[in-house]
Amino acid sequence: MSKQNQLVLFLFFSLTISAQQKQGIVNYGYIKSIFHGQKQGEEYNAQLTFDSMHSYFVSEKDSLETITDKTITQPVFTESNEGNETLGTIKLNSSELFTNYVGNQVYFDREKDTLWSYVMGMGNIYIKEKKPAFNWKFEKETKKIGKYTCHKATAPFRGRDYTVWYTTEIPIPYGPWKLNGLPGLVLEGYDSEYKIYFYFKNIQYPLKNEIKIDFIKENIEEKFTRWFSYKEYLAHVNYLIESEYESMLLIAKDHPKFIPTKQKIDRQYIEITE
């Protein structure tokens, strides 16, 4: 083998090792309490995989969940002491009804400065947009999360005010969900009302073996898939809320004492404004 070929081979393996060292997998806990508006709610596993140019976050996915004692609520009609009929809930034991084989996904490509996401419960709808910009304010506070020293940052984003804790010990600008753009990996993030709360569990970094980081849209048949801009997504969300309310009005015709209530967008979705 010539010296030139040896040099090329050396550079190839050096770049490969370097790329592998920049890859990682972070496991988070995700407490989702949007619908109930409380600081406690159903808890899910969530995972972020990343390299120097891509990140992929997923939650509420079948393969991430091993707990089988979760509960969901099912609507039932009950009559109050005042004689009004209300739509109440009963608890059912189930884990399958909270997740699916795809999960909620967010994929970011730094080179293309583009973000793709998939939101469960809205049909085969994907959202494609330029990477959203956060106007991060860097605070003075620090705290330890695991073995990492983390710094505090805050920013408003699409109707909610977020606080994150990131570590520059892992200088990667990613985090759970869309909480990106900081000079270090986000290990904890939440909104001001704790309706959305991500917390750090563990990390594998750097990875010993190279992994493929990609948006798993191939799991959905393209002929049934619709691609939305964020503006179109927001319009569709409001359409779903109106449709749900109209359905409740129809129910009220058969249950005269039932009083329909239109749900607020912030109680059902994470992103609620442009």
Backbone as a ProteinNet text record, in pm:
[ID]
protein_1_A
[PRIMARY]
MSKQNQLVLFLFFSLTISAQQKQGIVNYGYIKSIFHGQKQGEEYNAQLTFDSMHSYFVSEKDSLETITDKTITQPVFTESNEGNETLGTIKLNSSELFTNYVGNQVYFDREKDTLWSYVMGMGNIYIKEKKPAFNWKFEKETKKIGKYTCHKATAPFRGRDYTVWYTTEIPIPYGPWKLNGLPGLVLEGYDSEYKIYFYFKNIQYPLKNEIKIDFIKENIEEKFTRWFSYKEYLAHVNYLIESEYESMLLIAKDHPKFIPTKQKIDRQYIEITE
[TERTIARY]
84.5	0	88.4	60.3	140	118	213.6	201.8	78.1	47	-70	-197.9	-209.1	-327.7	-336.2	-218.5	-216.4	-267.6	-228.2	-272.1	-422.9	-476.7	-620.5	-695.8	-644.2	-708.5	-704.8	-591.9	-579.6	-679.4	-690.1	-784.2	-927.5	-958.6	-1094.1	-1130.2	-1041.2	-1068.6	-1070.3	-987.4	-986.4	-1118.5	-1169.7	-1298.1	-1412.1	-1404	-1508.7	-1513.1	-1394.4	-1388.1	-1438	-1398	-1441.8	-1593.5	-1654.2	-1800.1	-1869.6	-1812.3	-1872.1	-1866.9	-1755.6	-1740.8	-1841.5	-1891.9	-1988.2	-2131.5	-2149.6	-2283.5	-2320.4	-2450.8	-2495.8	-2642.9	-2684	-2823.9	-2858	-2960.6	-3005.1	-3145.4	-3165.5	-3298.6	-3355.7	-3479	-3548.6	-3676.8	-3725.3	-3862.6	-3944	-4068.2	-4154.6	-4287.7	-4314.4	-4443.4	-4532.2	-4641.6	-4732.8	-4864.7	-4893	-5016.8	-5095.6	-5084	-5150.5	-5301.1	-5361.6	-5507.8	-5562.6	-5495.3	-5545.6	-5501.7	-5400.5	-5356.5	-5298.2	-5227.7	-5167.6	-5016.7	-4948.1	-4803.1	-4764.5	-4860.6	-4837.1	-4925.5	-4877.1	-4955.7	-4896.8	-4944	-4890.8	-4743.4	-4665.4	-4521.5	-4481.1	-4401.6	-4355.6	-4203.6	-4149.7	-4008.7	-3988.9	-3878	-3845.3	-3697	-3659.5	-3520.2	-3473.5	-3350.9	-3286.1	-3159.5	-3147.5	-3022.5	-2965	-2832	-2772.2	-2632.1	-2590.9	-2450.9	-2422.9	-2313.6	-2276.5	-2372.2	-2446.1	-2530.2	-2679	-2719.4	-2859.3	-2902.2	-3030.8	-3087.6	-3224.8	-3260.6	-3390.2	-3448.3	-3564.7	-3629.9	-3762.5	-3792.6	-3918.7	-3971.9	-4104.7	-4171.6	-4303.4	-4364.7	-4494.7	-4492.6	-4383.7	-4362.9	-4367.6	-4433	-4450.1	-4319.2	-4215.9	-4091.5	-4017	-4051.2	-3986.3	-4052.9	-4175.1	-4252.5	-4253.9	-4226.4	-4234.3	-4332.3	-4379.6	-4473.6	-4613.8	-4686	-4818.5	-4930.5	-4897.3	-5001.5	-5047.5	-5031.6	-5078.1	-5230.1	-5285.4	-5430.4	-5466	-5581.8	-5635.2	-5776.4	-5831.3	-5966.9	-6062.5	-6179.4	-6282.7	-6403.2	-6461.1	-6573.2	-6699.9	-6767.2	-6897.3	-6984.3	-7113.4	-7206.5	-7249.6	-7241.8	-7286.9	-7377.5	-7467.5	-7561	-7524	-7508.2	-7468.5	-7588.1	-7561.9	-7669	-7762.3	-7709.8	-7793.5	-7879.2	-7860.9	-7941.6	-7878.4	-7758.5	-7690.5	-7611.9	-7611.7	-7540	-7401.7	-7298.5	-7162.5	-7089.7	-6986.5	-6904.8	-6788.8	-6796.5	-6691.8	-6599.7	-6518.4	-6424.3	-6415.7	-6379.6	-6343.7	-6204.2	-6131.9	-5996.2	-5993.8	-5915.3	-5897.2	-5748.5	-5713.2	-5573.9	-5532.3	-5431.7	-5382	-5255.2	-5162.3	-5047.8	-5055.8	-5119	-5123.7	-5197.7	-5294.5	-5375.6	-5305.6	-5187.5	-5114	-5002.5	-4968.4	-4854.3	-4893	-4806.8	-4819.3	-4680.1	-4670.3	-4540.6	-4451.9	-4509.3	-4432.7	-4393.2	-4488.9	-4463.1	-4461.5	-4449.5	-4428.8	-4282.3	-4255.2	-4118.4	-4078	-3952	-3894	-3753.9	-3730.2	-3600.7	-3543.2	-3416.7	-3353.6	-3226.5	-3215.2	-3097.2	-3030.2	-2913	-2845.5	-2798.9	-2754.3	-2704.1	-2815.6	-2935.5	-3049.8	-3126.9	-3089.1	-3156.2	-3307.5	-3345	-3485.3	-3525.1	-3649	-3703	-3828.3	-3835	-3953.1	-4013.2	-4143.8	-4205	-4334.1	-4371.9	-4495.3	-4568.2	-4696.6	-4776.1	-4882.4	-4881.5	-4980.9	-5120.7	-5219.3	-5357.7	-5411.5	-5334.8	-5379.9	-5384	-5383.8	-5380.5	-5238.9	-5225.4	-5093	-5044.1	-5012.6	-4972.9	-4831.8	-4745.1	-4610.8	-4597.8	-4510.1	-4487.3	-4342.6	-4323.1	-4189.1	-4172	-4063	-4042.2	-3893.6	-3857.7	-3723.2	-3706.9	-3586.1	-3564.5	-3619	-3710.9	-3765.2	-3655.5	-3665.8	-3565.6	-3611.7	-3527.8	-3550.8	-3467.3	-3528.1	-3454.9	-3411.8	-3309.6	-3268.4	-3208.9	-3248.8	-3189.2	-3107.1	-2978.7	-2889.3	-2889.1	-2925.2	-2934.9	-2806	-2791.1	-2669.4	-2671	-2791.6	-2801.4	-2738.2	-2683	-2632.5	-2679.5	-2681.1	-2710.6	-2654.1	-2641.4	-2591.5	-2708	-2695.8	-2788.6	-2703.1	-2716.5	-2623.3	-2483.6	-2389.6	-2251.5	-2220.4	-2321.2	-2298.1	-2338.7	-2255.8	-2291.9	-2376.5	-2494.7	-2588.3	-2615.6	-2637.4	-2665.7	-2811.5	-2868.2	-3009.6	-3026.9	-3130.6	-3168.4	-3320.5	-3376.9	-3522.4	-3557.4	-3679	-3724.5	-3873.6	-3944.6	-4082.4	-4081.3	-4177.3	-4183.2	-4325.1	-4386.1	-4516.2	-4621.8	-4629.7	-4737.5	-4704.4	-4582.2	-4542.8	-4405.2	-4379.6	-4249.4	-4170.7	-4050.8	-3971.8	-3847.4	-3812.1	-3685.2	-3611.7	-3483.8	-3403.7	-3274.8	-3218.5	-3088	-2999.7	-2890	-2803.2	-2660.4	-2586.5	-2447.8	-2351.9	-2253.2	-2150.6	-2045.4	-2057.1	-1966.5	-1993.5	-2113.4	-2146.5	-2188.1	-2093.6	-2119.2	-2196.9	-2316.4	-2406.2	-2534	-2581.5	-2693.9	-2831.8	-2849.4	-2976.7	-3040.9	-3165.5	-3236.7	-3364	-3443.9	-3570.3	-3666.5	-3747.3	-3848.5	-3781.4	-3821.9	-3764.1	-3675.9	-3637.7	-3561.2	-3414.4	-3383.1	-3250.4	-3186.9	-3061.9	-2997	-2913.6	-2879.6	-2797.3	-2654.5	-2558.2	-2418.4	-2387.5	-2486.8	-2468	-2596.7	-2585	-2698.2	-2796.8	-2925.7	-3029.2	-3062.5	-3049.4	-3079.4	-3214.7	-3267.2	-3397	-3467	-3599.3	-3674.1	-3820.6	-3881.9	-4022.8	-4080.2	-4213.3	-4278.1	-4312.3	-4357.7	-4375.9	-4484.5	-4576.5	-4684	-4659.8	-4544.9	-4509.6	-4611.2	-4675.2	-4763.3	-4681.8	-4561.8	-4468.6	-4338	-4290.4	-4170.7	-4084.7	-3962	-3864.3	-3752.5	-3717.1	-3607.5	-3510.6	-3386.6	-3277.6	-3280.1	-3260.7	-3245.8	-3102.5	-3055.4	-2919.1	-2873.4	-2745.5	-2688.8	-2581.1	-2571.1	-2460.9	-2383.2	-2265.8	-2187.9	-2041.7	-1947.9	-1973.4	-2009.4	-2078.3	-2115.2	-1995.8	-1986.9	-1878.1	-1904.2	-2030.5	-2066.2	-2149.1	-2123.1	-2193.7	-2339.6	-2429.2	-2571.7	-2621.1	-2729.9	-2792.1	-2897.7	-2889.7	-2985.9	-3069.7	-3198.3	-3283.5	-3426.8	-3501.6	-3644.4	-3717.6	-3792.9	-3848	-3982.6	-3989	-4113.7	-4147.1	-4047.5	-4077.5	-4175.7	-4200	-4297.4	-4440.5	-4458.6	-4591.2	-4597.6	-4704.1	-4717.4	-4729.8	-4641.9	-4638.5	-4770.3	-4841.7	-4965.5	-5073.3	-5059.2	-5156.8	-5104.2	-4984.9	-4920.6	-4940.9	-4970	-4981.8	-4871	-4809.6	-4704	-4759.4	-4747.9	-4799.8	-4685.1	-4707.9	-4623	-4671.6	-4594.9	-4639.7	-4769.9	-4784.4	-4906.2	-5026.7	-5007.6	-5115.9	-5148.4	-5044.9	-5066.8	-5153.5	-5122.9	-5196.8	-5343.4	-5365.4	-5502.5	-5576.4	-5505.8	-5567.3	-5602.3	-5515.6	-5542.7	-5672.2	-5688.2	-5810.7	-5932.9	-5914.3	-6023.2	-6065.6	-5968.3	-6000.4	-6077.1	-6038.5	-6108	-6252.3	-6272.2	-6407.7	-6491.2	-6429.3	-6501.7	-6543.7	-6455.2	-6487.7	-6604.7	-6604.3	-6712.3	-6844.7	-6840.3	-6962.6	-7017.4	-6927.4	-6972.4	-7040.1	-6986.4	-7046.7	-7184.4	-7201.2	-7332.3	-7435.4	-7392.1	-7481.9	-7518.3	-7418.5	-7445.3	-7547.3	-7533.9	-7622.8	-7769.1	-7792.2	-7930.4	-7998.5	-7920.2	-7975.4	-7963.8	-7884.8	-7867.3	-7888.7	-8012.7	-8044.8	-7975.9	-7945.2	-7882.2	-7729.8	-7676.2	-7532.8	-7497.9	-7398.6	-7356.9	-7223.3	-7221.1	-7095	-6996.4	-6869.6	-6764	-6655.7	-6621.6	-6516.1	-6379.9	-6296.9	-6165.2	-6073.9	-5984.8	-5887.6	-5764.1	-5704.8	-5590.8	-5474.6	-5453.6	-5339	-5356.2	-5477.5	-5500.4	-5485.9	-5464	-5454.8	-5326.5	-5258.6	-5141.1	-5027.3	-4904.5	-4787.8	-4771.1	-4771.1	-4752.8	-4889.6	-4909.7	-5044.8	-5057.3	-4945.7	-4950.2	-4846.8	-4851.5	-4749.8	-4619.5
-119.7	0	125.1	219.2	340.6	428.8	521.3	613.9	703	739.4	824.4	751.5	623.8	544.4	522.9	503.3	487.2	613	731	858.4	875.3	842.7	851.3	759.5	636.5	540.6	589.8	647.2	700.8	813.5	905.4	1017.1	968.3	864	808.9	754	672.3	613.5	719.8	822.6	930.8	1004.7	1035.8	1105.3	1018.8	888	796.1	791.5	779.3	775	905.8	1018.5	1149.3	1162.3	1116.3	1124.6	1039.6	920	831.9	895.3	961.6	1021.2	1132.4	1193.8	1302.2	1251.3	1121.9	1066.1	1033.8	1043.5	1011.8	977.5	917.4	884.9	934	1017.5	1068.1	1015.6	963	919.7	1020.7	1062.7	1158.6	1097	1154.6	1133.6	1250.9	1226.1	1331.4	1326.7	1428.4	1439.1	1533.1	1480	1553.1	1574.2	1698.4	1725.3	1838.9	1854	1963.4	1959	1844.2	1833.8	1863.2	1811.9	1827.1	1958	2024	2151.1	2143.5	2035.4	2016.6	2000	2005.9	1988	1841.5	1754	1609.9	1555	1451	1390.8	1257.5	1205.7	1079.8	1095.7	995.4	1001.2	902.6	952.7	873.4	868.1	772.2	771	845.8	914.3	987.6	970.3	984.2	958.3	1055.7	1102.9	1189.2	1121	1103.9	1056.2	1169.6	1180.2	1294	1263.5	1340.1	1349.8	1497.5	1530.3	1670.7	1750.6	1684.1	1756.4	1724.5	1623.9	1581.8	1548.6	1565.3	1516.1	1457.8	1357.4	1292.4	1264.1	1323	1307.4	1235.7	1141.2	1068.1	1040.2	1049.4	1016.7	948.2	891.8	824.4	717.5	642.2	536.8	400.9	304.7	172.1	112.9	118.6	49.5	113.3	236.4	302	270.1	219.7	198.6	51.6	26.6	-109.7	-120.1	-4.8	-4	-33.3	-120.8	-161	-117.7	-39.8	-4.2	140.3	199.8	336.6	338.6	456	468.8	572	554.8	656.6	687	795.8	832.3	812.4	763.9	744.3	830.1	904.7	992.8	916.3	964.5	910.3	1028.1	1011.8	1116.8	1096.8	1205.7	1201.3	1320.2	1305.7	1413.1	1472.2	1605.5	1674.1	1694.7	1744.2	1771.9	1880.9	1969.6	2077.4	2030.9	1907.2	1853.9	1867.9	1929.6	1941.9	1815.7	1780.1	1660.2	1701.8	1639.4	1674.3	1552.9	1584.2	1477.9	1450.2	1339.9	1304.9	1199.9	1139	1037.2	922.4	807.5	694.1	649.4	585	542.5	398.4	378.2	244.5	211.7	90.7	48.8	11.9	82.4	53.3	132.4	73.7	149.7	168.3	77.8	81.7	204.1	253.2	363.6	497.8	502.2	626.9	638.7	530.4	529.8	462.2	477.2	396.8	359.9	289	237.9	346.7	463.2	574.5	674.6	714.2	812	954	1049.2	1188.9	1208.2	1267.5	1274.7	1418.3	1448.5	1575.3	1545.5	1578.6	1552.6	1684.1	1710.3	1835.5	1809.1	1874.2	1865.4	2002.3	2014.2	2143.7	2195.9	2105.1	2148	2212.5	2153.8	2207.6	2311.7	2328.1	2421.5	2398.1	2272.5	2234.1	2135.3	2146.2	2059.4	1991.1	1860.1	1781.8	1727.2	1722.1	1665.7	1593.9	1502.8	1426.2	1431.8	1469.4	1484.3	1375.3	1293.9	1188.3	1246.7	1169.4	1208.3	1303.9	1332.5	1425.2	1360.4	1227	1158.9	1153.4	1121.9	1110.5	1247.9	1330.7	1468	1491.5	1535	1575.8	1726.6	1786.5	1929.6	1951.7	2035.8	2069.7	2220.9	2263.9	2406.9	2435.9	2561.3	2605.8	2596.6	2571.2	2555.3	2676.8	2654.8	2767.4	2836.1	2968	3045.3	3072.9	3043	3077.6	3200.4	3294.9	3411.3	3384.3	3300.5	3256	3369.3	3375.9	3467.2	3382.6	3413.8	3334.8	3388.5	3301.1	3338.5	3301.8	3350.6	3327.2	3194.3	3140.9	3020.8	2898.6	2813.4	2683.1	2577.2	2452.5	2341.5	2213.7	2112.6	1983.3	1894.2	1833.8	1730.4	1608.7	1505.3	1393.8	1443	1414.4	1459.4	1589.2	1645.5	1761.1	1892.3	1993.9	2128.3	2192.3	2238.3	2291.2	2439.3	2510.9	2652.9	2675.8	2781	2811	2908.5	2885	2977.8	2978.7	3091.5	3104.9	3167.7	3137.2	3195.9	3171.3	3267.1	3241.6	3169	3080.3	3007.4	2961.3	3016.6	2974.8	2959.6	3062.2	3068.1	3021.1	2972.2	2928.3	2985.6	2997.1	3045	2926.8	2904.9	2786.7	2820.5	2727	2728.8	2599.5	2611.6	2491.7	2497.4	2379.1	2364.5	2285	2346.2	2285.4	2276.7	2182.1	2164.8	2186.6	2272.4	2295.2	2184.9	2092.9	1978.1	1884.4	1896.5	1826.7	1936.7	1991.5	2110.6	2080.3	2030	1995.8	2078.4	2149.2	2243	2178.6	2063.1	1992	1978.4	1934.3	1908.3	1832.7	1803.8	1733.3	1818.3	1750.2	1814.7	1915.9	2043.9	2147.5	2245.2	2208.6	2299.7	2296.6	2359.2	2355.8	2494.8	2498.3	2625.1	2683.3	2603.5	2649.7	2597	2656.2	2610.3	2483.5	2400.2	2274.8	2194.5	2068.4	1977	2011.9	2019.6	2046.6	1917.2	1918.6	1800.6	1811	1932.9	1951.3	2071.2	2060.3	2170.6	2163.3	2279.7	2283.5	2421.7	2427.3	2557.1	2613.9	2738.9	2809.8	2749.6	2672.7	2610.3	2460.9	2412.1	2270	2179.1	2231.2	2144.6	2052.2	2093.3	2011.7	2008.6	1888.8	1879.2	1763	1793.7	1693	1690.1	1570.9	1561.9	1450.7	1469.4	1381.1	1250.5	1140	1009	957.5	942	893.2	923.8	906	935.9	834.7	803.4	725.4	818	861	956.6	953	935.8	908.3	762	736.1	598.6	522.6	395.2	312.3	269.3	246.9	202.1	307.8	325.8	427.7	387.3	484.2	460.7	552.7	513.1	596.1	682.9	812.3	906.2	960.6	924.6	963	974.5	1055.7	1072.7	952	878.7	750.5	766.7	859.6	880.5	763.1	674.4	558.7	463.8	483.1	399.1	433.7	546.1	588.5	581.8	527.3	519.2	658.8	691.5	826.2	867	775.1	812.3	858.8	826.5	871.5	988.7	1035.7	1136.7	1276	1373.4	1513.1	1593	1682.2	1766.7	1906.6	1955.6	2086.9	2181.8	2309.9	2411.7	2429.9	2500.3	2520.4	2599.8	2696.8	2777.3	2689.6	2596.6	2504.4	2410.4	2367.4	2282.9	2354.1	2481	2556	2572.7	2596.2	2607.1	2474.3	2364.1	2232.4	2201.7	2242.2	2224.7	2294.1	2417.9	2492.2	2428.6	2371.9	2300	2178.3	2104.3	1987	2026.3	2136.9	2183.6	2221.2	2291.9	2330.1	2206.6	2108.4	1985.3	1908.5	1903.4	1835.3	1903.9	2035.6	2111	2088.7	2085	2059.6	1920.2	1823.4	1688.6	1688.1	1767.5	1776.2	1842.2	1937.2	1999.3	1897.4	1805.9	1700.4	1606.1	1574.3	1489.5	1555.9	1687.5	1761.9	1754.2	1731	1718.7	1595.8	1490.8	1368.6	1368.4	1460	1472.2	1618.5	1662.3	1804.5	1870.3	1793.4	1852.2	1865.9	1806.2	1814.3	1950.8	2018.4	2150.6	2138	2153.2	2141.3	2251.5	2215.4	2311.9	2301	2412	2411.4	2409.9	2313.8	2302.4	2416.7	2459	2560.5	2494.4	2561.2	2503.6	2472.8	2557	2535.1	2415.8	2360.4	2241.9	2112.7	2125.6	2006.1	1994.7	2106.7	2103.8	2182	2146.1	2213.8	2351.5	2356.1	2483.9	2545.5	2669.7	2724	2858.7	2915.5	3041.1	3035.1	3134.8	3144.6	3198.4
0	0	0	-89.1	-98.4	23.6	46.9	160	145.2	18.4	-5.5	33.1	-6.3	28	179.5	242.3	387.1	456.3	402.4	459.6	445	325.6	301.6	396.8	413.6	503	647.5	685.7	822	846.4	750.4	764	770	689.5	688.4	825.8	882.8	1013.8	1122.9	1108.9	1208	1208	1087.3	1075.3	1126	1098.4	1144	1295.8	1358	1504.2	1563.1	1498.8	1547.8	1541.4	1429.9	1415	1519.7	1545.2	1645.1	1784	1816	1947.5	1971.7	1865.2	1878.4	1883.6	1871.8	1879.1	2023.5	2051.3	2185.7	2189.8	2299.6	2325.3	2465.4	2475.2	2605	2633	2751.4	2794.1	2894.1	2866.2	2950.1	3005.8	3112.8	3153.9	3103.5	3065.1	3010.5	3083.1	3162.9	3232	3152.4	3104.5	3016.2	3089.6	3123	3196.1	3132.8	3000.9	2930.3	2951.2	2927.8	2930.7	3070.2	3171.9	3308	3372.5	3315.2	3368.6	3507.4	3537.5	3669.3	3655.4	3766.7	3764.6	3764	3786.7	3777.9	3665.9	3602.1	3495.2	3455.1	3343.8	3293.4	3257.5	3290.5	3267.8	3159.2	3066.6	2953.8	2952.1	2880.3	2847.9	2716.8	2705.7	2583.1	2555	2428.4	2392.2	2284.2	2301.2	2203	2154.4	2023.5	1964.2	1881	1876.9	1807.9	1759.2	1658.4	1620.1	1597.3	1531.3	1518.7	1431	1342.9	1246.8	1256.1	1335.3	1338.7	1481	1505.2	1631.2	1602.8	1681.7	1664.7	1803	1829.9	1959.4	1940.4	2030.4	2019.9	2160.2	2174.2	2300.3	2268.2	2370.7	2356.4	2247.3	2247.6	2149	2218.4	2154.1	2213.1	2264.1	2181.3	2214.7	2332	2368.2	2481.2	2613.7	2607.8	2729.3	2769.6	2894.7	2946.5	3061.7	3111.1	3223.7	3171.8	3240.6	3193.7	3287.3	3390.7	3486.6	3474.3	3355.5	3334.9	3327.1	3341	3330.9	3227	3166	3076.7	3124	3075.6	3115.4	2999.9	3031	2930.6	2967.7	2870.1	2903.4	2940.8	3044.3	3083.9	3126.5	3113.7	3153.6	3298.4	3375.4	3514.8	3540.8	3635.7	3667.3	3803.2	3806	3928.9	4019.4	4141.7	4237.2	4186.8	4101.4	4048.1	3932.1	3890.7	3781.9	3645.4	3637.8	3509.2	3478.1	3352.2	3309	3260.4	3311.7	3274.1	3217.9	3141.4	3082	3176.4	3251.1	3345.7	3287.1	3373.1	3326.4	3424.9	3373.1	3457	3415.5	3505.8	3476.3	3426.6	3322.8	3268.2	3271.4	3312	3310.8	3169.7	3119.7	2985.4	2959.2	2886.2	2838.2	2688.2	2619.9	2474.6	2422.6	2497	2448.7	2457.6	2520.6	2530.9	2428.4	2366.1	2275.1	2144.1	2044.6	1923.4	1874	1763.9	1720.5	1660.5	1633	1577	1685.1	1769.2	1872.6	1819.5	1909.2	1870.3	1835.1	1718.8	1668.3	1634.9	1657.5	1613.8	1560.1	1434	1371	1319.4	1351.4	1311.7	1234.2	1118.2	1033.1	1033.6	1096.5	1108.6	973.4	885.5	755.4	672.9	679.8	605.1	686.3	813.3	904	902.6	900.3	884.6	992.6	1034.2	1138.7	1086.4	1107.1	1072.2	1202.1	1209.9	1330.4	1295.1	1385	1370.7	1503.6	1499.5	1620.4	1623.5	1727.6	1740.7	1755.6	1710.9	1730.6	1627.1	1523	1419.5	1282	1278	1149.8	1096.7	969	907	862.6	960.2	933.3	985.3	895.9	932.7	915	994.8	986.6	945.1	844.3	797.4	807.7	870.7	891.3	906.8	885.1	919.4	1070.6	1116.3	1259.7	1334.9	1427.6	1504.7	1584.9	1594.1	1666.3	1808.9	1904.9	2044.9	2080.1	2144.1	2192.3	2336.5	2351.5	2484.1	2566.6	2690.9	2788.1	2884.5	2895.8	2978.4	3121.8	3214.5	3355.2	3428.8	3551.7	3629.3	3704.4	3729	3811.8	3746.4	3829.5	3786.5	3885.4	3841.3	3931.5	3872.8	3955.7	3912.6	3870.3	3753.5	3710	3677.9	3758.7	3746.6	3779.4	3694.5	3716.1	3643	3575.5	3490.1	3558.4	3543	3585.2	3475.7	3512.8	3414.4	3438	3329	3331.5	3291.7	3345.1	3323.6	3207.2	3126.6	3020.5	3010.2	2968.1	2957.1	2823.2	2774.7	2648.9	2630.4	2571.2	2529.5	2395.2	2375.4	2248.8	2222.7	2119.4	2069.1	2178.7	2262.3	2359.5	2499.1	2519.5	2653	2686.8	2816.3	2863.9	2918.2	2862.5	2895.9	2976.7	3063	3134.4	3101.6	3070.3	3043.3	3124.2	3145.9	3210	3114.1	3069	2968.9	3022.2	2968.6	3011.3	2895.1	2915	2813.1	2814.2	2909.8	2912.2	2795.6	2738.2	2613.7	2515.4	2439.5	2356.9	2229.3	2246.9	2136.3	2153.4	2049.6	2065.2	2058	2123.1	2114.8	2252	2249.9	2373.8	2344.6	2447.6	2425.4	2344.1	2264.1	2180.8	2087.9	2091.6	2005	2081.6	2204	2289.1	2249.4	2135.9	2075.9	2073.9	2026.9	1998.4	2109.4	2209	2320.5	2306.6	2377.9	2363.5	2441.4	2459.9	2529.3	2530.7	2564.4	2564.5	2676.9	2644.5	2743.9	2817.4	2949.4	3030	3100.4	3112.6	3177.3	3114.8	3093.9	3036.4	3074.4	3095.8	3135.6	3107.6	3096	3078.5	3215.5	3218.4	3344.5	3432.9	3373.9	3450.9	3473.7	3431.4	3443.3	3374	3270.3	3192	3102.1	3068.8	2991.4	3068.7	3102.5	3185.4	3138.5	3096	3056.2	3160	3207.3	3302.9	3261.7	3299	3259.2	3336.9	3265.1	3328.7	3316.1	3192.8	3173.6	3031.8	3007.9	2876.2	2841.4	2713.3	2658.4	2565.4	2608.1	2528.9	2573	2477.6	2336.2	2313.7	2204.3	2173	2117.5	2150.9	2101.1	1957.5	1925.5	1791.1	1720.6	1591.9	1514	1494.9	1504.7	1481.4	1371.4	1307.4	1205	1271.5	1246.4	1303.7	1190.1	1189.9	1077.3	1123.3	1052.2	1078.5	1021.7	1106.6	1062.9	993.8	900.2	826.9	735.8	710.5	627	694	825.1	894.3	856.8	789.3	745.9	594.7	541	396.3	337.4	242.9	187.4	122.4	63.5	-5.6	90.4	220.4	319.3	403	370.4	452.7	395.2	483.4	444	511.4	435.6	488.7	510	632.8	670.2	701.9	675.8	736.2	879.9	961.8	1099	1102.2	1014.2	1009	975	881	844.6	960.5	1031.2	1148.8	1251.2	1279.2	1379	1337	1208.5	1158.2	1174.1	1151.8	1164.2	1310.1	1401.6	1544.1	1582.9	1538.8	1570.6	1504.8	1386.2	1319.8	1401.8	1455.6	1536.8	1663	1723.5	1844.2	1811.7	1700.3	1658.4	1626.7	1559.1	1523.5	1647.8	1746.7	1871.6	1942.5	1940.8	2004.6	1932.5	1799.3	1722.7	1752.8	1771.7	1807.3	1944.2	2035.7	2168.4	2162.4	2072.4	2054.7	2007.6	1921.1	1873.7	1988.1	2073.9	2189.6	2281.2	2295.1	2385	2341.6	2213.6	2165.9	2226.1	2249	2308.7	2460.7	2512.2	2657.4	2694.4	2707	2725.1	2843.9	2947.4	3065.1	3050.4	2945.7	2921.5	2862.5	2921.7	2874.9	2803.1	2670.5	2595.8	2634.5	2638.5	2668.1	2562.1	2501.7	2399.9	2468.8	2430.8	2491.3	2445.2	2532.6	2497.5	2437.2	2339.3	2267.7	2360.8	2464.9	2552.2	2644.7	2651.2	2733.6	2654.2	2524.5	2442.4	2360.1	2338.7	2250.7	2314.3	2275.9	2330.1	2268.1	2134.6	2065.2	2037.9	2081.8	2078.7	2008.8	1964.1	1888.5	1776.8	1689.2	1583.9	1642.4
[MASK]
++++++++++++++++++++++++++++++++++++++++++++++++++++++++++++++++++++++++++++++++++++++++++++++++++++++++++++++++++++++++++++++++++++++++++++++++++++++++++++++++++++++++++++++++++++++++++++++++++++++++++++++++++++++++++++++++++++++++++++++++++++++++++++++++++++++++++++++++++

